[in-house]
Amino acid sequence: MNKYFSLISISFILSGCQILTSDNSVSTNLTEAPATPQTTTASEPSADFTTDTLISLLTAEIAGQRDRFDIASEHYSQQAQITGDPGVAERSLHIAEYMGDKQRALDSALIWADAAPDNLEAQRSAAIQLAQAKRYEEAMQRMETVLLANGDTQFDFLALSAVRSDRKTRQALLQSFDRLISKQPHNQQLIFSKAILLSQDERSEEALQLLEAQPKKTAAPAITLLRARLLSRLNRGEEALPLLRNALKNQPNDNRLRMAYARQLIDLNQLEEARAEFIELLQQSPNDDELRFSLALINMDLEAWLEAQVYLEDLISRGSYTDAAYYNLGRVFQELDEIEQALSAYNAVQPGQNYLAAQQRTSTLLLENQRLSDNTVHFEMQRMINTDLAIQLYLIETESLATHDQVETAWLRINQALKHYPDDPSLLYTRAMVAEKRNDLAQLEEDLRLIIKRDPENAMALNALGYTLADRTERLQEARQLIEQAHQLEPNDAAITDSLGWVYYRLGDLVAAERLLREAFSTYPDAEVAAHLGEVLWQQGKRKEARRIWNQALESQPNNSVLLETMQRLINKDL
């Protein structure tokens, strides 16, 4: 870390202290000292430092050598403000950047830039710090100074910093870019930066046209990558493939291009080709476990289970992506019908992102294999070990039991949960759903009304109660009021829209029912929604379309009980 403090050597300062002037100041030039890798040596004017300044700088040097960068930063910052010396300000900037002190870095950069107006690195550093501080117009002015002096600019950094700014600020920056592009129409960084800003203002087509007008052979990789991203955003991903492929021919070792190409292949479901690209990437970067994990997932999508197993076990042995690797390894073993190994892998997943999903799959495996007692023991143990996740574990166990026709056991378990957590709305809601399976509509209504009483805007409870009343009772007006209230709260929820369509069907308004159910099915083509829409169409005489919708839903959910019951009831009725 001492490389940050090579500006002033102790011996230099000690010798300098011997050269006092008549006004008790010391004449020396800090910029004559060796430059660090983070700085450039500039020909700045000499500064006359007082004894106090030299002592402060010496303190900073010693603090830096002792890894007390906070003390060093404080002294350098203070002396930069007192002396206005460009060398001290530059050093103060780099230490502040290292410390993550944004305000001190900005102050130091501005002192450096103002003290050294002809130093392009100083102007560029000030521009970057101003951009990070969201002072974009000032940053633009500093960067323009660098541009006009033919220095290396970072307009792209400025544009990327401004993408989350307000629209007015971005528009002002766009005007500035237009002005500079008129002076330098072939400057790729200016064009690229303008395209970045355009893409943030929902002007992707305009941004793409700007980039496509540039010479293809000389396009920088960043421009190609942005073009590909814009094409994908405009649903023209198939055009991005040849663009990225041609760029890779010219720059085969550019991993950014290869990664973008591989991801584009995935987006277009060309998984075999994507796998080949990821293998190439991993060969180039054998320690990149993100690539290794991506390869595992691609192989799983290709149902190449043994290949996926190799990558996942490799990740586990490397101690990387461990929980995700164990979870997906469990999925692999499940596909290979290696039940015990799958359970072992799921059990190795620790609390975190994949933990609850692993518990769901564990319960499914155990119950599908008629291991009810093992399922009970498993969840009791998990609740003892992870007490903070007890409610979620109760929910998973109860819902899994109900799904696998263990309704009475599910009923016992959810009531056990509510004894421990009597006010939890998610447990109350789940008990209501289990009560529905037991045909206990009184308990269902009691639990859902309790939730609504405590939270009148709980759209899920309003919808569940309204749908049940519409589907299982003749209290249709009451049901409509509940569902309409839920729909007002969540107008884009397809499940609620489906419920509203169903209650209108039950009320005899087939036109409104069809409109609402079509809307729900277009965004959520679930089998139950298909059953409802098909029934409305069937009753209107649109039976060919009804059959088409039912058959479409059967392809993805062939065992859906609501859909099968609806088809059997209506078709058999007409036989």
N, C-alpha and C positions, 0 to 999 in steps of 0.2 A: 504493500500500500504506500510505501514511502516514495514511490515514483511521483506521487501527486505533489511532492514538496521539494522538488529539485531546483526550484527557481532560485532559491537563496541558499548557498552553502554556509555552514557555520563559520568556516574559516574565512570566507569572503566577508561576512558581516563583521567578524571580530577585527579583521584588518581594516575594514571600512571605518570602524568606530574610532580609529586612531586619526582620521583625517577630518578634524573639526574645523569649521570655518569660523569667522569672527562672530557670526550670529548664532553660534552653537548648533548649526545644522551640518549634516554630512552630505557631501556630494558623491553620488554613485549612480549607476545605471543598472537597474534590476534585469533588464532585458538582455544583458550580456551573458547572463548565466545560461547553462545548458537548458535547452527546451525539452519538455517531456513529450511522450508520444501523443498526448492529447492537445498539444498547443503548437503554435508556429512561432518561430522567433521573428520578431518584427523590429524594424529600425525605428524605435521610438525615441523621443527626446529624453535627455537625462532629467532625473528628478532630484531635487535637493530635499533629503529626508532629515527630519529632526532626530535627535537622540531618542525621544519617546517613540517615534515611528519605528526606528530600527529595533528598539527593545521589543516592541509589539510584534514586529515581523520575526524576530528571533524566537519569541515565545511561540508563535505560530509554527515555526519550523520544528522546534523541539516537541511541541504537542503532536505534530504530524508524525514524527518519528516514533512517538509513543502510542500511536493509534488513537489519539484523542482528537479526532477530526472535528468534533463540535467546537472545541476551543480554537483550533486552527482556523476554522471557518469564521468564527466570530471576529478574530483578530484581523484576518485578511479583509473581510467585509468592511470592518470599521476603518481600516487604513485606506482602502479603495475610496471610501467616501471622503476621508480627510485629505488625501493627497491628490485624488483624481488621476493617479498614475496608471497608464494603460497596462503595464506589466502586472502590477498588483491587482488591478481589476480583473484581468484575464485569469490570474491564478484563483482569485476569489470566486469567479464564475465556475471554474471546473470543480473546485471543492464543493461548492453549493450544489452543483448538479449531482455529484457523487453522493452527497448527503440527502438529496431529494428535497432540498429547500427551494421551492419554486420562486418565492418572492425575493430571496437573497440572490438567486441566480439571475433573475430579471434585472434587479437593481445593478448588479455587477456588470452584466452584459451591456446595459445602457451607458454606464460610466466608461467602459472600455471603448464602445463604439463612438461616443462623443469625444473622447480623448484622442482617438486614432481614426479620424474620418476617412483616411485613405487606405486603411487596413480592411481588405475585403472580408477576411475571416471574422473580424470584429463586427462588421455590418451584418454578415450572415448569421452570426450567433445572436445578435440583438434581434434580428427578424424572427428567428426561431423562438426565442423566449417571449417575444411579443405575441406571436401566434398562439403559443401555449397559454398565454394570459388572456386570450380572446380579444386582443387589440389588433385586429386584422388589418385595418387601413395603415396603421403605423408600420406594421410588419411588411406590408406591401411596398411602402416607400423605401424602407431599408433594402429590401430585396431588389428593387428596381435599381438602386445605386450599384449593387453588385453586378446586375445584368448589363448595365450600360458600360461598366468597366471590363466587360468580357470575362467576369469571374464565374466560378461554379455556383449555380443558384440551386435553391431548394423550394421552388414554387410548388412542387407537388406536396411537400410537407405542409406548406401553408394551406393549400386547398384541402388536404385531408384533415387538418386541424379545424377547418371551418365547416366541415360537412354537417355538424350538429348545431351550428349556429342558427339564428333566425333567418327567415327568408330575405328580409331587407338587407342584412349583412351580406348574404351570399350574392344578392343582386348587385350590390356595390362592388364586390370583388370581381364579379363577372365583367362589369364595365371596365374595371382596371385591367383585367386580362385582355379584353378586346383592344384597349388602347395600346398595350405592349405588343400584342400580336400584330397590330398594324405596322409596328416598327420592325418587328422580327417575325415575319410570317412563317418561317420554316423552323422556328425554335420548338422542338418536340416537347420539351418540358412545359412550356407555356400552354401548348395545345392540349397536352395530357391533363394539366391542372384544370383548365377550363372544362374539359370533358368530365372530370370528377365532380365539379360543382353542378354542371348541367344534370348529371345522373341523379343528384340528390334532390332536384326540383321536379321530379317526374318528367324529365325531358330526355329520357333514355334514347329515343329515336334521334333527336338532335345531336346528342353526345356521340352516338354511333356514327352518324354522317360525318361529323367533324373528324373522327379518328380514321374513317375509311377514306377520307380525302388525302391522307398522308401516304407517302411512298411506302409500299409494303416491304421492300427489301431492306430498308434502313430502319424499320420500326423497332423501337426498343422493346424488350420483353414485357415491360410494364404496360405498354400501350396494347400489345397483343392480348395480354391477360384481361385488361379492362374491356377490350372489344368482345372477347369471348363471354365475359360476365354480362355485358349488355345484351348480347345476342340471346343468352339464356333467359334473361329477364323478360325479353320480348317474345319468348316462346319460339325462338329460332335456334335452339340448341344444336340442331343437326348441322347448321352452318358454322358453328364454332369448332366442330371437329376438324375439318380440313384446314381451318385457320391455325389451330394449335399444332396439327400434324406437320404442316409446312414450316412453322416456326421451329419445331423440334429438329427438323432436318438440318436447319442452319445452325442450331444451338443444341446439340444432342445432350449436353451435360448440364443444361439448365433445369434443375429439379423443380423450380416453380412452374415452368411450362409443362413438364411431364406430370406433375401432380394435378394441374388444372385439366390436362388432357384425360388423365385417368378418372377424375371426378366427373368430367363430362360424359365419359363412356358409361359410368354408373348411372348418371341421370337419364341416359338414353337406353338403359337396361342392356347394354352390351357388356355383360359381366365377364365373359371369357377374355375379351380384349383388355378390359380394365384390370383383370387379374395379372395378365402379362406385364402391364405397365407398372403395377405395384411391386411385382417381383423384381423388375429392373430397378425401381427406386430403392428397394430394400438392399439389393446388391451394392448399390452406390453408397447407401447409408446403413450399414448392418447393425448399428446400435440404435436405430430409430424405432422405438417400440410402438409408436403411433402407426407407422406403416405396417408393422407386424400384426397389430390388432385389426387394422383395416383389411389385411389379407385374410385373417381368420373369418371376419364377417362376410367378405365376398365369397369365400369358399362355402360358408353356410348357406348363403343365398343360392349358390350353385348346387347345393346338396352334396357337396364334396366333403362329407363328414369326417373322413379320416385325415384329409389334408388340414381341415380346420382344427381338428384335435391336436395335430402336431404344433401348429402355431400357438394355440391357447396354452398347451402344456409348457411350451418354450417361454411364454410370457410369465407363467407362474414361477418357473424355475429362475427367471431373471428378477422376480419380485416386482414386476411392472403390470399395471392395470389388473391387479390381483383379483379384486372382487368381481369386476366385469368379466375377467377370464374364467373364473370359477363358475359364474352364472351361465355364461355361454357354453362352457364345457358341459355343464349339466344338460343344457338343451341338446348338445351333440349326442351325449350318451342316451338321452331320452329317444332321439331319433334312431339310434342304433339298438334300441330295446335293451340297453344295459341299465336296468332299473336301479340296482344297488349303487352302481357307480354314479348314476345321475343324482340319486339322493345324497350321496357323499359329497358331490361337488356343490350342490345347492346348500348343504349344511355348512360348507366352508365359507360361504358368503357372509361377511361381517356387516353390521348395521351401516347403512349408507345408501347410495343411489339404487343399488340392485337388490337390497336385502328383502324388501317386501315382495317384490316380484318373485324372488327365489322361494319365499314362503308360500305364495300362491301355487307355484308349480309343484312344490313338495306335497301340498295338500291334494292337488289333483292326482299326482302319481299314486299316493297312498290310497285314496278313495277309489280310484279306478281299479286298483288291485285288491279291493275289499279288505283293506287294512285299517279299519275304523279305529281300533284301539291304539295302533301306532300313531295315527293322526292325532288322537286326543293327547297322548303322552308328549308328542312332539311340541304341540302348541302350549301345553302346560309348562314344559321346560323353557321354551322360548320366552314366555311371559315372565318367568322367574328370572331369567338372565337379562332380559331387556325390558325392565319395568316401565321405562318411558315410552315404549311402543306397545304397551298392553292393549290399548283400545284398538289400534290398527290390526293387531294380531287377532283379537276377538272378532273383528269385522271380517277378516280374511277367512278365518275358520268357519264362522257362521254361514257366510255366503257360499263357500265351497261345499259345506254340508247340504245346504238347501239345493244347490245346483245338482248334486249327485243323489237326489231323492232321499236324503237323510233329514227329512223335515223336522221330525220330532226331536232328534238330537240337536239340530240347529236351534229349535225353540228352547231347549234346555240351556244351550250355551249362551244365547243372547240374553236370556233372563239372568243367567249367572253374571254376565258382563254388566248388566244394568244394576245389579245389587252393589257392585263395586263403583260404578260410575253412573249414578241415577239421572244426572242432568245432561248427559252427553247427547246432542241432537243426532249425530251420525248413528249411534247405537239405537236410539228411538226409531229413526227412519228404517234401519235394517230390521228391527223387530216388526215394524208395520208391514214390511215386505214379506217376512216369514209368516206373519198372521194371515196375509192374503193367500198364501199357499195352503194354509190350514183352513181356509174359508171362514176365518174369524174376522169378518169385516168390522165388527164393533171395536175390536182391539186395534185394528188398523186405523180406524177413524180417530179413536182416542189418542193414539200416539202422534198421528200427523197433526191433529188439532192442537195438541200441546206444543209441538214445534212451531206451528203458525202463531200461536198465542205469544210465545216468547220472541218470535222473529216474524212479524207480519209480512215481510218482504222475502220470505224464503220461497223462491219460485219452484224449487224442486219439490217441496212438500205440498205446495198449492197444486201443482200439476199432478202429483201422484194421487192426491185425494180426489181431485176433479176427474181424472181419468177412470179411477176405480168406480166412482159413482156413475159415470157415464157408461161404463162397460158392464157393471155388475148390478146396477139398480135402475129404478125408474126416476130417480131424483135428477132429472136432466137439466133443468134450469139452474139448480144449485151447482151442478157440475160445470155448466157453461160459465157461470160467474167466477168460479175458482180458476178455471183454465184461462179465461180471458185476463184475469188479474196476473197470472203467471206470465202470460204472453206479453202483457204490457211491460213487465219487468225484464223479460228476456225475449225480445221480438225475433232474434236470430237463432234461437234454440230450436233445432229441427224436431226434437222429441216433443216439445210443447206444441209446436205447430201441428204435428201429427195428432196429438190429443185434441186440439181444437177442431181439426178436421173431422175426427171421429165423433165428437159430441154433436157437431152439426149434422152428421150423417144420422146419428141416433134421433135427432130432432126432426129429421125428414127433409133438411135443406141440402139436397144432393149437389146443387151447383156450387154452393159455398164449400161443401165438404171436398168436392173434387179439386177445386182451386187450391185449398190449403194443403191437401194431401199430395198434390203434384209438387207444390213448393217444398214440402218436407222431403219427399222422395228424391228431388233433384239435388239436394245438398246432403242427404243421409239415406242412401239406398239400402236401408236395413230390411230384413225379411218381414218384420212386424209391420213396418210402414207399407211395404209392398202388399201385405195381406189386406190392410185397410184400404189402400188405393184400389187394389184389384176388386175388392168387394163393392166399392162405390161404382166403379166402372161396370161391373157385372150387373148391378141393379139398374143401370141406365141402358143396358143392352149393348155395351161396348165390350163384348165378351172376348173377342179376338185379342184386343189390347190387354185385357185383364190377364188372359193366359200368358201372353208374352211377358208381362211384368212379373207374374208369379214364377215362371220358368227361369227368368233372369235371376231372381232372388234365390231360387233353389240351387243354382250353380255354386253360390258362395255359402249358403246356409241350408244344406239339404235336410237337416234334422230339426229345423225350427218348428216347435209344436204349434204355435199360433198360425203360421203359414199353412202347415199341413192340415190343421183342423178346418181352416177357412176354405181351402180348396175342396176338401172332402165334403164338407157340408153343402157348399153351393153347387158343385158339379153333380153330386149324388141326388140333390133335390130335383134337378132337371132331368134325371134319367127316367 
